[in-house]
């Protein structure tokens, strides 16, 4: 009889996992999450292999982010070689590195060999050079050369995002030869929609869609049905610019070429969708001054990433406070000013944020430039004027009735008009100027725009009140 206690013996879960692991709002079902965590605690490898291994890489990534760190590592160890390393491309960098750090280089090398080159590069690029070199040294020569070449390209470039697996043929092949080649070779990419035509030096000549091959006679030569690829992507091109090419020309895939026009890889729409999502998320995060922060970051790292711009914001807040200090005598005599002045600054700040958000996004998508910037500046100034008149009248009437003082209503209405115009101009000019000098407008704009609207709002409102009421 076994001497293992009942609480120590591995147990299985007989309940079936849900067919769909997500709820209607996109969260992982609590029922499934409980099953998985219970299976991990009980070391129920059979359940994990039956219900976790079958998950799509994105689903597995969501699961890894949902469970606790100790459960995460335990599940990876229990699954062993059945763990799909591709899931690490779907999680935060902190979680990816946490899991990778617990794996040996030989384990990583074995798993890397099963991945598409773009996924392999995505994982390898975050590792230390020493570990990366050791892992690459364990891979077959051809695969090692391909990955090294991709890793040599700049971070966030098309070369880093491309797949080095592609299908290419010489122009003198017939359609029949091409079809036979596609049928007979097992080392082709798992999915592809285009065949690239190259010369003996791998220089890109053109492209043929698979549907064109299927519609052509076997004796037709490839060069007669190929078309020029008018949008090859330079390997050094920024990934965001490459994504814009896909958006502009409705591409499903695009050839990636080196500086000599030689074919080195292919960029596919699934990678471009990831780029678009990452860049949009990055713009939003930077607009809030939180940089590359992730939900999995530690408390200290999160705090450290937010401190710099909060410090800058503190300095601009002192600047706004010093403006208020210039009019302390006025505020002492007319207490209503202290009640109303946050309205002027707050409305200006919100109006500037609207303009700034539109401008930063337009800069990111290259929809604003030297040819149309002044037209857009004039438009935004006009919007500020129109909104300033509208809300100035509204707040002027309310303030006048509230404090039974028509003059006070007129002063705040005028101050509102001035600040709304200033907010509109600052909201577009500051991001444009930051972009012009090479700074990231998404990161720095908020602090400076807020400073402008606060200082302008307080100075115009309190200054007008001091002048009108003759306070000394």
N, C-alpha and C positions, 0 to 999 in steps of 0.2 A: 504493500500500500504506500502510496506517495505521502511524504511528510509535509508537502506544501499546504499551507493553510488555505481555507476557502477564499479569504480576502486577497491572497497573493496569487491565486491561480488565474491565468488569462481567461477572460470571459468574452463571449461574442454577443453582438446585438442582433436580435432577430427581426426587429422592426425594419421595414424597408425605408430607404431614404426617399424624400419627395422627388417627383419627376423633374420639377423645376426648383432650383435652390433659392430663387429670388422671390420676394414679395412684390406686390404691385408697385410699391414705391422704390424698388431697386435694392432693398436691403436683403441680406442673406436671411433665410427663414430661421427663426429661433429654434425650431424643432430640429432642423438639420445641424445647426451649430452645436446644439446639445448632444446630438448623436456623435458628432465628430470628436468633441472634447471628451466625451465618455469613452469612446473607442481609444483615444490616445492614452487616457488615464489607465485603461485596462489592457493596454498594449495589444489591442485587437487588430492585428495586421490584416486579417481577412476582410474586415469591414472596410478598412481604409483602402485596400486594393480594389474592392468591389465598387465603392461609392465615391472615393476621392480621386483615384488614378484616372477614372473616366472623365473627369471634369475638363472642360476647355481651359486652356492656359490662363485666360482672363478670369474665369471663375475661380480657379485655384489661387490666383493672385489675390482676389478679393477675400477668399477664405483665409489666406495667410495673414492678411491685414486685420482680419476680424478677431482672430484668436490671440491669446496671450503669448508673450515671447518664449516662455518655457515650453508651452504647448507646441508652438511653432517649430522649435528645434527638435522636440521629441517626435513630431510627425515626420519631419524630414529624415530623421534617423531610422524610424520604423519603416518608411517606404524604401529607403536605400536607393538602389538603381532604378526603382520604379518612379522615383520623384522626377517630375518633368521640370528641368531647369529653365525651360522657356518661360515658366510662370514668374521667374525673377525679373523679367522685362516688364511685368505688369504691376510691380510693387514699388513703394518708395525706396529711394536709394539707401536709407538707413537700414531698412529691413533686408534689402538685397545684400548689403555688406555684412550684416549680422549673420545671415545664413551662410554666405560664402566663407566667412571667417571660421566657421565650424566644420568646413569640409576640407579634406586634404587636396593638395594640388593634383594628385593622380585621379581622385574622384571627379574633380572639376574637368580635367582633361578628357576623361572618358565621356562625361556628359556633353562637353563642348563639341566633341566629334559628331554628335547626333543632331546638332542644331544647324539651322540656316546661318549663313555667314553673318548676316546683319544682326541676328539675335546674339550670336557668339561675340561679336565686337561690342555690342551693348553691355554685355556682362564683363568682358575683359578690360574695357577701358577704365573701369573704376578700381581695378586692382593695382597694387604696388608693382613697379617695374620688375622687381626681382621675382615675385610670384608669377607675373604674366609671362616672363621669359621662360620660367620653369615649366609652365603649363604648355606653352607653344612648342617647347622642345619635345614634348611627348606626342605631338600630333604628326600625322603623315606630312611629308615634305610639301606637296602641292597645297594642302590645306593651310599649312603653316605660312607659306609665302603669301597666300591670298589674305589671310587675316593680318599679317604684319603690314602688308601694303595698305589695307583699310585703316589700320591703327595709326599709320604715319600721316594720314590726312588730318587737318585741324578739327578740333572738337566742334560739334554742331555744323559740320560741313556735309555736303551730299556724299562725299567719299566715305564718311563714317556711317551713313545711313544705308548705303547701297548693299545689295546682294551681289556677291562675286560669282554666284552661280547663274549662268545664262546660257541660252542656246544661240549658236552662231553658225553660219554656213558661208562658203565662198560663192561669188556671183555666178560661176559657171556650172554649179550643180543644177540638175533638173529637179522639178517638183517630185518626181518619183524617187530620186536618190535621197532627197530631203526627208520624205515620208518614211523611207526604209531606215534612215539613220535615227529618226525619232522613235521608231518602233523597236529597234534592235539594241539601243543603249539604255542601260539601267541607271546611269549616273547623272541623268538630266534632272533639272529642278522639278520639284513635286508639282508645282503649278506655274504655268507661263502662258501668255497670250500672244507673244510676238517672237519672231525669229530675226536676229540681227545679221546683216550681210557685211562681211569684213574682207579686207584683202590679206595677203600673207603676213603683213606686219601688224595685223589686228586693227588697222585703221578703219573706222566706221564708214561704210559706204551708203547704207540704207537700212530699211526695216521692212519686214513682211508680216502682216497679220495672219494668224493661223487660219482664219476663215477664207482668206485669199488663197492659201495653199490648198485647202480642201476643194475649192471651186475650180482649180486649174487642172489642165491635163498633165499627165505624168511627164510627158516629153518637154513641157515648157520649162525654160531656164528661169532660175530665180531672179536674175538681173532684169528680166522683162516684166516681172510683176512686183518688184520691190519699189518702194517709194522713198524719197529722201526724208530723213528724219530731221525736220526743221527746228526741233527743240531739244538737241542733246544737252545734257546737264554737265557742266564742268565739275570735276570731282572736288575742286576747291570752293565751289559756290556755297554760300550759306544755306542751310537747310530751309530757312524760312523763305528765301528767294526761290528755291527749287519748288517749294509748296505753292508759291504764287503762280509759277509756270503751269503746274497741274490744274490749278483753279481757272486760270485764264484760258487754257487751251483744251480743257476737259480730257486730260490724259489719264490713262489707266496705268501706264508704265512709261519710263523714259530711259534711254541709254545714258550711262555715265561715262564720260571720256576724260582722259588725262590732258596735260597741256599740249600734247602732240596730236590730239584727236584720235587716240587709240582707245578702243573699247575696254573698260576695266570693270564694269559692273552694270547693274540695272536698278533703278529706283522704282518701287511699286506703290500703288495707291494706298495699300494698308499702312505702309511706313509713313506716307505723307499725311494720312489722317492723324496718326500719332503726333507728327510734327505740328500740325495745325492746333491740335488740342494742347500740346505742351506750350507752344508759343502764346496761345490765348491765355492759358492759366498763368504763365509767367508774367504777361502784361498786367493781369488783374492783381497778382500778388505784389508786383513792384509798384503798382499804382497806390497800393496801401502801405508801401514802405516796409514790406516784410521779406523782400528778396526771394531766395530759393527755399524758404521754409517749407517743411513737410509735416503732416500730421503725426508721423512717427518720431519726429525729433524729440530729444529730451528737453526737460524744463529749462536747464541751463543754456543749451544751444538755442532754444527758441527765444529766450530772453536776450541772449547776446546778439541775435540777428536783428532784434527790434530796437535795441538801445541807440545805435548811432543816429537814426533819423528822428527818434524821440528827443535826443539831445539837441539836434538842430532845431526841432520844433519848439523846444523850451526856450532857446535863444530868441527865436522870432516872437514867441509869446511875451518875453520881456520887452522886446521892441514895441509891441502893441500896448503893453502896460505903461511904458514910458510916455506914449502918446496921450494916454488917458491922464497920466500924471500932470501933463502940461495944462490941463483944464480942471484941476481939482477944485479951484475956487468956484468955477461955474457950476460944477456938480453939487457943491455944498449949498449953493443958493437955489438951484433948480433941481430938486431931487428926482423929478420925473425923467430927467435925462438918464439917470442910472438905470431906470426901469426900461427905457426904450432903446438905449444904444446897442444891447445885444441883438436886437431885431435887425438893425441895419447891417451889422457885421455878419450875422448868421445867414441872412438872405443873400448877401454878396458871396459868401463862401460856397453856398449851395449852387448858385448860378455859375460861379467859376468852375466848380467841379463838373457840372454838366458839359461846359465848353471844353474843359481840359480832357475829359474822358473821350469825347468825340475826336479831339485833335490827336491824342496819343494813339488811338486806334487807327486813325487815318495815316499817321506816320508809320505805324507798324505794317500796314498793308500797302504802303507806297501810293496812297490815293491823294496825297497832298505833296506839292513840290513848288519849285520856283515859279512854275507857269500858272498856278492857280492860288497861291498862298495869299496874295493881296486881295483877291476877290473874296476869299473866305474870311479874311480878317475884317473886311468891310461888312460882310454879311453878319458876322458875329457882333460887331459893334452896333449894327442896326437892331439886332435882336436884343442887345443889352439896353439900347435906348427905348425900344418898344416896351420891354418888360419893366424897365425902370419907371416909365410913365404910368403903366398900369398899376404896379404894386405901390408906387409912390403915392398915387391918388388914394388907393385903398388904405394904406397905413396912415396917410395924412388925415383922412376922415375919421378913422378909428381913434387915433391919438388925440385929435382935436376934441372929439366928443368925450373921450375917456377923461381927459384932464381939463375939459372946458376951456381950452386955450387954442384959438385958431392959429396964432403965430407958431406955436409949438408943432401943430400939425403941418404947417407949411415948411418948417425947417426940416422935419424928418422926411417929408416927401421929397424935398430937394436933395437931401443927403442920400436917400434911397436911389434916386435917379443917378447921381454921381457914382455911387458905389456899384450899381448894376452895370454901368458902362465900363468902369474900371475892371470889374470882374470878368466881363466878356473879353476885353482886350488882353488881360493878364492870362486868362484861361487858354488862349490860343498862342499868344506871343512867347510866353515862358517855355512851353514845350518846344516850339520852333527854334528858339534861341539855344536851348540846351542841346537839341539835336544838331544844330549847326556847329557847335563847339565840340561835338563828339561825346557829350554826356548822355546818359540814358534818361529820356524825358519821363518814362514811366516811374522811375525811382525818385527823381528829385523834384518833379513838378508840384506835387501836393503841398509840400512844406512852403515853397516860395509863393505859390498862388494864395495860400491861406494867409501868409504874412501880408501880401499886398492888399487883400480884401479887408483884413482886420484893421490895418493902419489907415487905409483910405476911408473905411466906414467910420471909424472913431474920429479921425481928424476932421472929416467933412461935417459930421453931425455936431460934434462938440465945438468945432471952430465956427460954424454958422450960428450956433446958439450963443456963443460968446460975443460974436459980432452984433447979432440982432438985439440981444438983450442988454448989450453994453456992460457986461460984467467985467470988472477989473481986479 
